[in-house]
């Protein structure tokens, strides 16, 4: 009996020694909470010109939908505060405030929350193992997100987003879109890798990433409120362009020398060989 | 007492084995496999990377006034005449190039990264005391270490180069810090994520921070070496 008890007590000791000797890996996690300042050194939002879908692998349906979009829709009272989907984490210009909620008894993290901004809803990443709701459940701006640690990386999976836009210029996402997000912390830098899948509007998964820097200055957990205002009559219908009638389709070509196929988001334009194909022959 | 005896026996059993292990090399300690062919997936900064931006188009780069003056005098013909066509392919910018990259272990402590565009070779040294700085090169001297499951690379001793092809400069005193991570794609395949920070007080008001995404390719069938171009 005494020997059995000793073994039982000795086992954790042995395990601890083995771990100390690096025979087994540590169960590693990173601290993600805090204020993460945006470093907007990449041109992400694409809201400089109306038809800029560069870098988004739209399928034909997505392209038609994107080219029908007019940013004048945002003059409509009911659309002014519609906000942007969860992809806006890696597309928008704002920093992130992240905090966690912990179980008061066990001390484990139940969820992480990424605070809202004026046109971005807060995102809660549930860490407690709860399942995603029924496909027929309510879809929201930020969707429903669960997360788990894989080594030092937080991996989150988002479903139940409303149909919206991948980019402010009107590149669409359907309400069937999902997003896998990975949070990497390196020293005082947080890099978020997002992979968006959308069977309706994307020809292939869209991969994007963005880095933030830890800030000693606290960011607010929410941005200023969105306040609607009358911006003049937009007429009886939602502003839009009929097929092949978008007047801005060649603006990136004339202003920046970007070929039309790239401006309208053809998937093959995302690979290096496209640059070679468009280079003038020597 | 028995607990102490058992623990001592366990430690005694393990310690000699640990002692006999050769020191870990960069290769043997690798927590992730970065080797293979990777293609740049240009989902950001498309108009700065896939076409050569026009002179004066410096959006989003935190340039100093001195950097702006240098960039305003960008002259690709002069770069060609001086043999400086590779200024936009140096360590500060090569991972932003529309290119394929081939990553291999040159030896147990040196990771080699080759690009087809510009035909550049970077060497990441895990034993940083291996050699003195030497002459400045486009790719400089890179020291590497595994850090929390990622590869961290710090590069200095570079030749002055361009952050973008239209002449946005970084100086020879720039320090480039990079983090390499690998992630699976939901439906198969892998993504290489490279976070790059260029620190250059002479030409940058803030460290220039970008991240670049790459997809893994099965083989080198699309590998297409092409020399540097300045336009």
Interface residues (C-beta under 8 A of the other chain):
Chain A: X2 X3 X6 X7 X9 X10 X13 X14 X17 X18 X21 X23 X28 X30 X39 X40 X41 X42 X43 X44 X54 X55 X56 X151 X152 X153 X180 X182 X184 X185 X186 X189 X191 X193 X195 X197 X205 X206 X207 X208 X209 X210 X211 X213 X252 X256 X257 X258 X262 X269 X270 X271 X272 X273 X274 X275 X276 X278
Chain B: X2 X3 X6 X7 X10 X11 X14 X15 X18 X31 X39 X40 X41 X42 X43 X44 X45 X46 X47 X48 X50 X51 X53 X54 X57 X59 X60 X61 X62 X97 X98 X99 X100 X116 X117 X147 X148 X149 X150 X152 X179 X181 X183 X185 X186 X187 X191 X193 X195 X197 X206 X207 X208 X209 X210 X211 X212 X213 X215 X222 X224 X226
